[in-house]
Amino acid sequence: MALRKLRVYMGPDAESAAGPFLHEAPQSNTVRTTLGEILPLLADAVASQRTWLTDFEADEITISTDLHDVLQAYRHFRRPGA
């Protein structure tokens, strides 16, 4: 009778874990991706009121200065009565 070996599954390999749209960054706890790839997912999560969003609401993100300027202008002009 053949002896069977059991192996513990530790998750996907680092090369295949990133998926088609995530790219590993130099730091171990960061991932680089485009805004266009994550925006639809985040918009759906907000519209669906997913509770896991609160787990990340205090996390800092890095955005370009031009995107920051556009978002600040958008915030200013979308105020009621503006």
N, C-alpha and C positions, 0 to 999 in steps of 0.2 A: 504494500500500500504506500502511495506517495505521501510524503510529509508536506503539509501545507504551511506556508509562511504567512503570517499576518503582518501587514504594514499599517502604520498610523498615517492617515492623510493629514498633511500639514497645510493644506491650501494650495492654490495655484503657484506655479513657478513665478519668480520675479519677472521673467521675460513676458509671460503670457498674462500676468495679473493686471497689467495696465489697460488692457482692452484696446479697442480700435482708436480711441480718441484721447487717451491719457498718455502723457509722456513723462518719464521720470526726470526729476530735477536733480541737481547735484546734492542737495540736502536729503537726508533719509526720510524725513517726515513731510516732504512736499511733493507735489505733482504739478507739472505744467500742462495747461490745456488752453483752448481758446474760449472766449466768452460765448461765442456763438454755439459752442457745443454744450455748455452747461446751462445757459439761460432757459432753454425750453424745459429742462428738467426741474430747475428751480421754480419757474413760473407755474408749472403743474403742481409742484409740491405746495406752493403757497396757496394756489386756488383750491387744492384739496385739503388744506389745513392740516398738513402732516405734522405730527407732534415732534418728530425727530429734528425739525428745523430749529426748535428751541435749544437743542444740544449744541448748536453751532453759532447761535446769535451773538455770542461774545468773542468769537474768533476773529482775528484780524486778517484782512486780505490785502494784497498789493495790487493796485490798479495804476494805469498810466495817468499822468497829470491831465492830459487832454480829456480823457473819459471822466475824470473827477470834475473838471470844469464844466463839462456838459451836464453831468448829474446835478451839480450845484445850481446851474441855471434852470434846469428842469424843475428842481425842487422849489426855486423861487417863483417861477411863473405858474406853477400848478396850484398855488395856494388859493383858497377861496377868496374872491374879491380882488385878485391881482390883475 
